[in-house]
Amino acid sequence: MGGKLGVLVELACETDFVARTDKFKELAHDLAMHVAASNPLYLEPSEIPMEVIAHEKQIYTEQLAAEGKKGEMVEKIVEGKLVKYYQEVCLLQQQFFKDDKQTVTDVITAAIVAIGENIKVRRFARFALGS
């Protein structure tokens, strides 16, 4: 990106030995590349402020009301739309940029199995110059 984008990912494991392995470093690099490409806003749905969720629900409910949908059907559709929203804005639920058949969580789980040690994304940050 011409030096205008930076990403930090805090990836935790249980030992420094694992943190020095090529597989762990590759996972960290891939996750940083994913954050750069996908620009997630949150790590997981529990981090989304309630006001944001309420606002999204209101938008979806108004859209469905305009389409003439009513009652229980609206509630179920809104819940489905929220799940889709979480997949768009939450890092761990996004489709992995290298393989859209897997989520980021799936990739981390596969790395845990391959490396044999627990791995967790604690936090991330994406910085873009000029935005």
C-alpha positions as CSV (number, residue, x, y, z in Angstrom):
1,M,0.0,0.0,0.0
2,G,2.9,2.3,-0.6
3,G,3.9,2.5,3.1
4,K,0.5,4.1,4.0
5,L,-0.9,1.2,5.9
6,G,0.2,-0.5,9.1
7,V,-1.2,-3.3,11.2
8,L,-0.4,-4.6,14.6
9,V,-1.8,-8.0,15.8
10,E,-1.2,-9.2,19.3
11,L,-1.1,-13.0,19.0
12,A,-0.6,-14.9,22.2
13,C,0.7,-18.4,22.9
14,E,1.8,-20.2,26.0
15,T,5.6,-20.4,25.4
16,D,8.2,-18.3,23.8
17,F,9.5,-21.4,22.0
18,V,6.3,-21.6,20.0
19,A,6.3,-17.9,19.3
20,R,9.7,-18.4,17.5
21,T,8.5,-21.1,15.2
22,D,7.9,-20.5,11.5
23,K,4.3,-21.7,11.7
24,F,3.5,-19.2,14.4
25,K,5.2,-16.4,12.6
26,E,3.4,-17.3,9.3
27,L,0.1,-17.3,11.2
28,A,0.9,-13.9,12.7
29,H,1.8,-12.6,9.2
30,D,-1.3,-14.0,7.6
31,L,-3.5,-12.5,10.3
32,A,-1.9,-9.1,9.9
33,M,-2.4,-9.3,6.1
34,H,-6.0,-10.3,6.7
35,V,-6.6,-7.2,8.9
36,A,-4.9,-5.0,6.3
37,A,-7.2,-6.4,3.5
38,S,-10.5,-6.8,5.4
39,N,-10.4,-3.9,7.9
40,P,-12.4,-5.5,10.7
41,L,-13.7,-3.2,13.4
42,Y,-13.9,-5.6,16.3
43,L,-12.3,-8.8,17.4
44,E,-15.6,-10.6,18.2
45,P,-19.3,-9.8,18.6
46,S,-19.1,-9.3,22.4
47,E,-16.9,-6.2,21.7
48,I,-19.5,-4.4,19.7
49,P,-21.1,-1.6,21.7
50,M,-24.8,-2.2,22.4
51,E,-25.6,1.2,20.8
52,V,-24.1,-0.1,17.5
53,I,-26.1,-3.3,17.6
54,A,-29.3,-1.4,18.4
55,H,-28.6,1.0,15.5
56,E,-28.1,-1.9,13.1
57,K,-31.3,-3.6,14.4
58,Q,-33.2,-0.3,13.9
59,I,-32.0,0.0,10.3
60,Y,-32.9,-3.6,9.4
61,T,-36.3,-3.3,11.1
62,E,-37.1,-0.1,9.2
63,Q,-36.0,-1.7,5.9
64,L,-38.2,-4.8,6.5
65,A,-41.2,-2.6,7.5
66,A,-40.8,-0.7,4.3
67,E,-41.0,-4.0,2.5
68,G,-44.2,-4.9,4.3
69,K,-42.7,-7.6,6.6
70,K,-44.3,-8.0,10.0
71,G,-44.0,-9.7,13.4
72,E,-41.9,-12.8,14.1
73,M,-40.7,-12.9,10.5
74,V,-39.0,-9.5,11.0
75,E,-37.3,-10.7,14.2
76,K,-35.9,-13.8,12.6
77,I,-34.7,-11.8,9.5
78,V,-33.1,-9.1,11.7
79,E,-31.2,-11.8,13.7
80,G,-30.0,-13.3,10.4
81,K,-28.8,-9.9,9.2
82,L,-27.0,-9.3,12.5
83,V,-25.1,-12.6,12.1
84,K,-24.1,-11.4,8.6
85,Y,-23.1,-8.0,10.1
86,Y,-20.9,-9.8,12.6
87,Q,-19.2,-11.7,9.8
88,E,-18.4,-8.4,8.1
89,V,-17.0,-6.5,11.1
90,C,-15.6,-9.1,13.5
91,L,-12.1,-10.4,12.8
92,L,-12.7,-13.9,14.2
93,Q,-15.9,-14.4,12.2
94,Q,-14.7,-13.0,8.8
95,Q,-14.0,-15.3,5.9
96,F,-10.2,-15.7,5.7
97,F,-8.7,-13.7,2.9
98,K,-6.5,-16.6,1.6
99,D,-9.3,-19.2,1.7
100,D,-12.9,-18.0,1.8
101,K,-14.1,-21.4,2.8
102,Q,-12.6,-20.9,6.2
103,T,-13.2,-18.2,8.9
104,V,-10.3,-16.6,10.7
105,T,-11.3,-18.7,13.7
106,D,-11.0,-21.9,11.6
107,V,-7.4,-20.9,10.5
108,I,-6.4,-20.2,14.1
109,T,-7.9,-23.6,15.2
110,A,-6.0,-25.4,12.5
111,A,-2.8,-23.7,13.7
112,I,-3.5,-24.7,17.3
113,V,-3.8,-28.3,16.1
114,A,-0.7,-28.1,13.9
115,I,1.5,-26.4,16.5
116,G,0.1,-28.2,19.5
117,E,-0.4,-25.2,21.7
118,N,-3.2,-22.7,22.5
119,I,-3.1,-19.5,20.4
120,K,-5.3,-16.5,20.8
121,V,-5.7,-13.1,19.1
122,R,-5.8,-10.7,22.0
123,R,-6.2,-7.5,19.9
124,F,-5.3,-5.8,16.7
125,A,-5.0,-2.3,15.3
126,R,-5.0,-1.0,11.7
127,F,-3.5,2.4,10.8
128,A,-3.9,4.1,7.5
129,L,-2.3,7.4,6.6
130,G,-4.5,10.0,5.0
131,S,-7.8,8.6,6.3
